[in-house]
Amino acid sequence: MDLGFYALQLLTGLAYASTLFLLSVGLSLIFGAMGIVNFAHGSFYMLGAYFLYAFTRGQADGFWGGLLLVLATGFVIGAFVERIFIRRVYARPEEYQILLTYALLLIIEDLVRFFFGTGYRAFPMPQAFAGPLFLLGTPFPSYYLFLIGLAAVSALLLGIFLYRTRLGAWIRAATQDREMLEALGVNVPLLYTVVFGVGIALAALGGAALLPMQAATPGMAVDAVINAFIVVVIGGLASVWGALLGAVLIGLVQALGVLFLPEWAMVFPFALMALTLLLRPWGLLGRPPAVRT
Amino acid sequence: MSLRIEGLRAGYGEIPVLHDVNLEVREGEVVALLGRNGAGKTTLIKAVMGMVRVFSGSVAYRGRELIHLPLFRRAQLGLGYVPDDRRIFPELTVRENLLVAQRPGRWNLEQIYRLLPRLKEIEHRKGGLLSGGEQQMLTIARTLMTNPQLLLLDEPTEGLAPLVVEEIARLVLELKGEGLPILLAEQNLKFTGQVADRAYVLETGEVRLEGEMEDLLHREEVAALLAL
């Protein structure tokens, strides 16, 4: 095996990490700002893929418009779900959130089966990424670069949004003390709607962006939410950079695991998560829970 | 009239802490709530904001009933709440702590820094890294950034060194001089004597005494109720 082969593996890992990041960062934001454990997060990732398929009727030439439409629809659906469902359980014990979001997961899965059937929905590679590129003489799909670029731009924009805008400062403040933020006159219920919308929009974008590489199935939601939780546990809840780090680690561990110990590859992400929980239960970039006096 | 509380019963869960409390804060007036720990001072202030359960009674601000308004609406109407446990956003810088609270009006970043130059010096420090005195200054300044028309100050001198207490007293007197009405929960009688016009003394959730601050300062029952 030559160097090009390893480089390709690395790139594959990063491309996978990119969709993982888009998937998990919203989960992390939503938990951080709102305290909601969203078991349905992977379902919106799946919806993103199916929506791209539906909006474009499976035609590659509608890809770019379709992606934007998925992003916008994701935000609207997220905001709607927060207003109609999630809002009702803030004041209740955590079991209620888990029951509610788990119910959403089941409902969305059945809706997808109902409207799209149980089979695969594949999407052709968009024209712009038709040919391979070469890295150290090894061909690789140019779409990998798109995925990596998409995640990098999203992370950058999200960073600017959270650290350079007033709305972002509110979201960070809500992560630390929601009631106090509201006592300062900030409409926190509306802020929650926006946070949930943004988180869901990113997940939907992640699901849609993966569609040309991997066909959509009704079962992908459960896999996705498990992966998202692994990423977020490793990186640290409520941290954008934690989600980024967690996604890259899992992406690389998966890619290299397949290479060296293929029969164990499935286990590595879980092992990494277990190790994190043992050594740093609040995640690599998370904060230990503050002790309130 | 800035604030009028009538027949207020409030508390946590099924348990009322306050029983039939009546209280008024007029425009431009500093009113103290005196009482021991557990007398209900914090509960009363939180009830005005809607942060505890109100069983019955009325809380009217400038003639408007607040009972059914959400917390952020009360703040937007002009209620400025300064919690006793400060509740600075620990991961936000001093500057960010101030900016998240900003609403249009007399107070902005520049005015706050002029009033409290120390905050300007540490503006890029994270809230969680401040000293107790700095946190207390910041929590008051942060609420001022909302440009409140009524300030609810919960035990601002708790746990602070005498020098810092004096600084807080100066700050409160300055705000009073601008005509800002203040409802102040306190145990520190000396501090309260410096700043308050009138006072209510609470014991086990009921108002035992009320009157002009000057008179109350010299009454033995007050000392007894405060267990001094």
Chai-1 contact restraints between the chains, C-beta under 6 A:
chainA,res_idxA,chainB,res_idxB,connection_type,confidence,min_distance_angstrom,max_distance_angstrom,comment,restraint_id
A,A169,B,E96,contact,1.0,0.0,6.0,A-B,restraint_1
A,A169,B,V100,contact,1.0,0.0,6.0,A-B,restraint_2
A,W170,B,V100,contact,1.0,0.0,6.0,A-B,restraint_3
A,A173,B,F89,contact,1.0,0.0,6.0,A-B,restraint_4
A,A173,B,V100,contact,1.0,0.0,6.0,A-B,restraint_5
A,Q176,B,F89,contact,1.0,0.0,6.0,A-B,restraint_6
A,Q176,B,E91,contact,1.0,0.0,6.0,A-B,restraint_7
A,D177,B,R87,contact,1.0,0.0,6.0,A-B,restraint_8
A,M180,B,R87,contact,1.0,0.0,6.0,A-B,restraint_9
A,E182,B,L71,contact,1.0,0.0,6.0,A-B,restraint_10
A,E182,B,F72,contact,1.0,0.0,6.0,A-B,restraint_11
A,A183,B,L71,contact,1.0,0.0,6.0,A-B,restraint_12
A,A183,B,A75,contact,1.0,0.0,6.0,A-B,restraint_13
A,A183,B,Y81,contact,1.0,0.0,6.0,A-B,restraint_14
A,L184,B,A75,contact,1.0,0.0,6.0,A-B,restraint_15
A,L184,B,A101,contact,1.0,0.0,6.0,A-B,restraint_16
A,L184,B,T146,contact,1.0,0.0,6.0,A-B,restraint_17
A,G185,B,F72,contact,1.0,0.0,6.0,A-B,restraint_18
A,G185,B,A75,contact,1.0,0.0,6.0,A-B,restraint_19
A,G185,B,Q76,contact,1.0,0.0,6.0,A-B,restraint_20
A,G185,B,R103,contact,1.0,0.0,6.0,A-B,restraint_21
A,G185,B,T146,contact,1.0,0.0,6.0,A-B,restraint_22
A,V186,B,F72,contact,1.0,0.0,6.0,A-B,restraint_23
A,N187,B,F72,contact,1.0,0.0,6.0,A-B,restraint_24
